[in-house]
Amino acid sequence: MVEHHKATLGPNATFIGVKGGRKRLNTPALLLDLDALERNIATMAAHAKKVGIHVRPHSKGAKSVEIARRQVAAGAIGICCATLGEAEALASGGIANLLITSPVVTPVMIDRLIALNLKSQGLMLVADNPANVDALAAASANAGRRLSLVVEFDVGQGRTGTTSVEMAAALARQIKASLHLHYAGVQAYYGHLQHIPAHAERKAAAAAQMDRVRALLDHLKAADLAPALVTGGGTGTFDIDPDGGVYTEVQAGSYPFMDREYLEIAMTAGGASPFAAALFVQTSVVSANREGFAIVNAGYKSFATEGGPPVVASPELPGASYRLMGDEHGGVQYDAQKAELRIGDVVEFLTPHCDPTINLYDRYHCVRGDTLVDIWPVDARGR
């Protein structure tokens, strides 16, 4: 069991190690099936080794020092963070080789970044703007330690990133010319492709964007700016990203957990997913006065809602569906001829979108079978 101060474990700490404790938890509770988590991490590590690509798992969903430790122990080259706050939290937990995948631009946040760079080994940051690069160079000069920058290249997401090969090359040249910065490589992340349902369509869309990355790399090489690192890709394209021969590492983030959105797509050419659901929200039935309809104590505050409704994982409820019924409540419709829910019954749900759902909770309740074996903090929640 990972040691945490008792006071941080919350009201369910008393059930750790108690056989059957999984069903006795105060709810709603975020559950993490450690057997499934460990298999998922091992599966991704084995795949990456087989195809000859590095994995730098994204922690924007997990937000967990303990999960990052396990990924690094399995062979991950480092960890991605979406925000400076996430990087600070993971660095405080001893995680090195962090890549912050979004720009850091305001003066007060640049000050925090420079402070983090002084103590975090292998820290890198993406940039997409020359004025920001100048500001980062000036701050690094004052601190006396070089900062490693990765040029971000937009591959169709339309969010951050340089928007042309020429713009990306100019930024790379600017970084390389600075005495106070290190040109570390290129980021090309196509998050908008990760949930395309059909594998063939997802592969074709990714291939089109990898062609653009390849053109950028050819241009950079000709300009004596060939990057040592090319990072991008994700869970939905984990078996596609290596095929293009452009990426040196993959930023998969959801694979340790999986969620409804990922489990509903064809993860591989054959359709089957090598990763299993490991993340659930456990709830309790608080009212059951209507036939075939029960109210559980989990609503808007318990599930991320932009990805559609969660799915009942247990118990088996034929024809079950969930609908939000307020901040604290949700309704479960089911076939009353085949099952019955009573007050106090436990209902576990597969999350619709793991990342923002995790961010609603302070703790993971780690289970093996019917036993609660540990409680881990969501270290970077809200950061």
C-alpha positions in Angstrom: 0.0 0.0 0.0 1.3 3.5 -0.9 1.7 5.4 2.4 -0.3 8.6 2.7 -1.1 10.5 5.9 -4.3 9.1 7.3 -6.1 12.4 7.3 -5.7 12.8 3.5 -7.5 9.5 2.7 -11.0 10.6 3.5 -13.9 8.8 5.1 -13.3 5.5 3.2 -9.9 4.9 4.7 -11.4 2.5 7.3 -12.4 0.1 4.6 -8.8 -0.4 3.2 -8.0 -4.1 3.4 -11.5 -5.1 4.4 -12.8 -7.9 2.3 -16.0 -6.7 0.7 -15.0 -3.1 1.5 -15.6 -2.1 -2.1 -19.4 -2.3 -1.7 -19.3 -0.4 1.6 -17.8 2.9 0.5 -19.2 6.3 1.1 -20.5 7.4 -2.3 -20.1 8.8 -4.9 -16.6 7.5 -5.1 -14.1 7.3 -7.9 -13.0 3.6 -8.3 -9.7 2.5 -9.9 -9.4 -1.2 -10.7 -5.7 -1.8 -10.2 -5.6 -5.1 -12.0 -7.0 -3.5 -15.2 -4.8 -0.4 -14.7 -1.7 -2.5 -14.5 -2.6 -4.6 -17.5 -3.3 -1.5 -19.6 0.0 0.1 -18.6 1.9 -3.1 -19.4 0.0 -3.5 -22.7 1.0 0.0 -23.9 4.6 -0.5 -22.8 4.9 -3.8 -24.6 3.3 -2.4 -27.8 5.6 0.6 -27.8 8.7 -1.6 -27.4 7.5 -3.9 -30.2 7.0 -1.1 -32.7 10.0 1.0 -31.6 8.4 4.1 -30.3 8.6 5.9 -27.0 5.6 6.6 -24.8 5.3 9.9 -22.9 1.9 9.4 -21.3 -0.3 12.4 -20.8 -1.3 13.2 -17.3 -4.0 15.8 -18.0 -6.5 13.0 -17.1 -4.7 11.0 -14.4 -3.3 14.0 -12.5 -1.6 11.4 -10.3 2.0 11.0 -9.1 1.5 7.4 -8.3 0.1 6.5 -11.8 3.0 8.5 -13.4 5.5 6.5 -11.3 4.0 3.3 -12.6 4.1 4.4 -16.2 7.7 5.5 -15.9 8.6 2.2 -14.2 7.0 0.4 -17.2 9.3 2.2 -19.6 7.7 5.6 -20.3 10.3 8.2 -21.4 8.6 10.9 -19.4 5.2 12.4 -18.7 3.1 15.1 -20.4 1.2 17.8 -18.5 -1.4 20.1 -20.0 -0.8 22.9 -17.5 2.0 24.4 -15.5 0.1 23.5 -12.3 0.0 19.8 -13.3 3.8 19.9 -13.9 4.4 21.5 -10.6 2.4 18.8 -8.8 4.1 15.9 -10.6 7.5 17.5 -10.1 6.8 17.8 -6.4 6.2 14.1 -6.4 9.6 13.4 -7.9 8.5 12.9 -11.6 11.2 14.0 -14.0 11.2 14.6 -17.8 8.0 16.5 -17.9 6.7 18.1 -21.1 4.1 20.9 -20.7 2.0 20.6 -23.8 0.4 24.1 -23.8 2.1 27.5 -24.0 2.9 29.4 -20.8 2.7 33.1 -21.6 1.8 35.5 -18.7 4.6 37.1 -16.7 3.6 35.6 -13.3 3.3 32.1 -14.8 6.6 32.4 -16.6 8.2 33.2 -13.2 6.7 30.0 -11.9 7.9 28.1 -15.0 11.5 29.3 -14.5 11.4 28.4 -10.8 10.2 24.9 -11.8 12.9 24.6 -14.5 15.6 25.2 -11.8 14.5 22.1 -9.9 12.8 19.8 -12.4 15.2 17.6 -14.4 14.4 17.3 -18.1 11.5 19.9 -18.2 10.3 21.0 -21.6 7.6 23.4 -22.8 5.8 23.9 -26.1 5.8 27.3 -27.8 4.1 28.7 -30.9 4.7 32.4 -30.8 8.0 34.5 -31.3 7.1 37.1 -28.6 6.6 34.3 -26.1 9.9 32.8 -27.1 11.6 36.2 -26.5 10.0 36.4 -23.1 11.0 32.9 -22.1 14.6 33.6 -23.3 14.8 36.7 -21.2 13.5 35.0 -18.1 15.9 32.1 -18.6 18.8 34.5 -19.0 18.0 36.1 -15.6 17.7 32.6 -14.0 20.9 31.4 -15.4 19.6 28.1 -16.7 18.5 27.2 -20.2 14.9 26.2 -20.9 14.0 23.5 -23.4 11.4 24.5 -25.9 9.4 22.3 -28.3 7.9 24.0 -31.4 4.2 23.2 -31.6 2.8 22.6 -35.1 -1.0 22.6 -35.7 -2.1 19.4 -37.3 -5.8 20.3 -37.9 -7.0 20.8 -34.3 -7.1 24.6 -34.8 -6.2 25.3 -31.2 -2.6 26.2 -30.4 0.4 25.7 -32.6 2.2 27.3 -35.6 0.0 27.3 -38.6 2.6 26.7 -41.4 5.8 25.0 -42.1 7.5 28.4 -42.6 6.2 29.7 -39.3 7.3 26.6 -37.4 10.8 26.7 -39.0 11.2 30.4 -38.1 10.3 29.7 -34.5 12.7 26.7 -34.4 15.5 28.9 -35.8 14.7 31.6 -33.2 14.9 29.1 -30.4 18.1 27.5 -31.6 19.8 30.9 -32.0 19.1 31.8 -28.3 21.9 31.2 -25.8 19.3 30.8 -23.1 17.0 28.3 -24.8 17.4 24.7 -26.0 15.6 23.6 -29.2 14.2 20.3 -28.1 11.9 19.3 -31.0 8.4 19.5 -32.4 4.9 18.7 -31.1 2.1 17.7 -33.5 -0.9 16.6 -31.6 -4.2 15.7 -33.4 -6.5 15.3 -30.5 -9.6 15.9 -32.7 -9.0 12.6 -34.5 -8.8 10.3 -31.4 -12.5 9.4 -31.3 -13.3 8.9 -35.0 -15.4 5.7 -34.7 -14.1 3.6 -37.6 -10.5 2.6 -37.4 -9.9 2.9 -41.2 -11.3 6.5 -41.2 -9.2 7.4 -38.2 -6.1 6.0 -39.8 -6.7 7.9 -43.0 -7.2 11.1 -41.2 -4.1 10.6 -39.1 -2.1 9.7 -42.2 -3.1 13.0 -43.9 -1.8 14.9 -40.9 1.4 12.9 -40.6 2.1 13.8 -44.3 2.0 17.4 -43.1 4.4 16.6 -40.2 6.7 14.8 -42.7 6.8 17.9 -44.9 7.7 20.0 -41.9 10.5 17.6 -40.9 11.9 17.6 -44.4 11.9 21.4 -44.3 13.6 21.5 -40.9 16.2 19.0 -41.9 17.1 21.1 -45.0 17.5 24.1 -42.8 19.8 22.3 -40.3 16.9 22.3 -37.8 16.1 18.6 -37.7 14.4 17.9 -34.3 15.6 15.2 -31.9 12.0 14.8 -30.6 8.7 14.6 -32.5 5.8 14.1 -30.1 2.1 13.7 -30.6 -0.6 11.0 -31.2 -2.8 9.5 -28.5 -4.7 6.6 -27.2 -7.1 6.5 -30.2 -4.2 6.3 -32.7 -1.8 4.3 -30.5 -1.4 1.6 -33.3 -1.5 4.2 -36.1 1.0 6.8 -34.9 4.1 4.6 -35.4 3.2 3.7 -39.0 4.0 7.2 -40.4 7.6 7.1 -39.3 7.4 10.7 -38.1 6.9 10.4 -34.3 9.6 9.5 -31.8 7.0 9.3 -29.0 3.3 9.0 -28.4 1.3 11.2 -25.9 -1.4 8.6 -25.1 -3.3 9.6 -21.9 -6.6 7.7 -21.5 -5.3 4.2 -22.0 -4.7 3.4 -18.3 -8.4 4.0 -17.6 -10.5 3.9 -20.8 -14.0 5.4 -20.8 -17.2 5.0 -22.7 -16.1 7.3 -25.6 -13.0 5.1 -26.3 -14.6 1.8 -25.7 -17.3 2.6 -28.2 -14.9 3.1 -31.1 -13.0 0.5 -33.1 -9.7 0.8 -31.3 -7.8 -1.5 -33.7 -8.3 -2.7 -37.3 -10.0 -5.7 -36.0 -12.2 -3.6 -33.7 -11.2 -5.1 -30.4 -9.5 -2.9 -27.8 -6.3 -4.2 -26.0 -7.2 -1.9 -23.1 -9.9 -2.6 -20.5 -12.1 -0.3 -18.4 -10.3 0.5 -15.2 -12.2 3.6 -14.0 -15.7 3.7 -12.5 -17.9 5.9 -10.4 -19.6 4.1 -7.6 -23.0 5.4 -6.5 -25.8 4.5 -4.1 -29.5 4.2 -4.7 -31.2 6.9 -2.6 -34.7 6.5 -3.8 -36.6 3.7 -5.6 -40.3 4.6 -5.5 -41.0 4.1 -9.1 -41.1 0.7 -10.9 -38.0 0.3 -13.2 -36.6 3.7 -12.1 -34.2 4.5 -9.3 -32.3 7.6 -8.1 -28.6 7.5 -7.4 -26.5 10.1 -5.6 -24.5 11.2 -8.5 -25.4 14.0 -10.9 -23.6 16.9 -12.6 -21.0 17.1 -9.8 -20.0 13.4 -10.3 -19.7 13.0 -14.1 -18.3 15.1 -16.9 -21.3 15.7 -19.0 -20.0 16.9 -22.4 -19.3 13.3 -23.5 -22.9 12.0 -23.0 -24.2 9.8 -20.2 -22.3 7.3 -18.2 -23.1 3.6 -18.6 -24.1 1.2 -15.9 -21.2 -1.3 -15.3 -22.7 -3.2 -12.4 -25.0 -4.7 -11.3 -26.3 -6.2 -14.6 -29.4 -4.2 -15.4 -30.9 -5.1 -18.8 -31.8 -2.1 -20.9 -30.5 0.3 -18.3 -29.9 4.0 -19.1 -28.8 7.0 -17.0 -30.0 10.6 -17.1 -28.8 13.6 -15.1 -31.4 14.9 -12.6 -29.5 17.7 -10.9 -26.3 18.5 -9.2 -26.4 15.5 -6.8 -28.7 13.1 -8.5 -29.1 10.8 -11.5 -31.9 8.5 -12.6 -31.4 4.9 -13.7 -34.1 3.5 -16.0 -34.1 -0.3 -16.3 -36.3 -3.3 -17.1 -38.2 -4.1 -13.9 -39.2 -7.5 -15.2 -35.5 -8.6 -15.1 -34.0 -6.7 -12.1 -34.8 -4.6 -9.2 -33.0 -1.7 -7.4 -33.6 -1.0 -3.8 -32.5 1.9 -1.6 -28.9 1.4 -0.5 -27.9 -0.7 -3.5 -24.6 0.0 -5.1 -24.5 1.0 -8.8 -21.2 1.4 -10.6 -20.8 3.4 -13.8 -18.3 3.5 -16.6 -17.3 7.2 -17.0 -18.3 9.0 -20.3 -15.0 11.0 -20.5 -12.3 10.1 -18.0 -10.2 13.3 -17.9 -12.8 15.8 -16.7 -14.5 13.2 -14.5 -11.3 12.5 -12.6 -10.9 16.2 -12.0 -14.2 16.2 -10.0 -12.7 14.0 -7.3 -10.0 14.3 -4.7 -9.1 10.6 -4.5 -8.9 7.4 -6.4 -10.3 4.4 -4.4 -8.1 1.6 -5.6 -9.7 -1.9 -5.7 -8.7 -5.4 -6.5 -11.9 -7.5 -6.8 -14.2 -6.7 -3.9 -11.4 -5.3 -1.7 -10.4 -1.6 -1.3 -6.6 -1.9 -1.2 -5.5 1.8 -1.2 -6.5 5.4 -1.7 -4.5 7.7 -3.9 -4.8 11.5 -4.2 -5.7 13.1 -7.5 -2.6 15.2 -6.9 -3.1 17.8 -9.6 -6.8 18.2 -9.3 -7.9 21.7 -10.3 -4.4 22.6 -11.5 
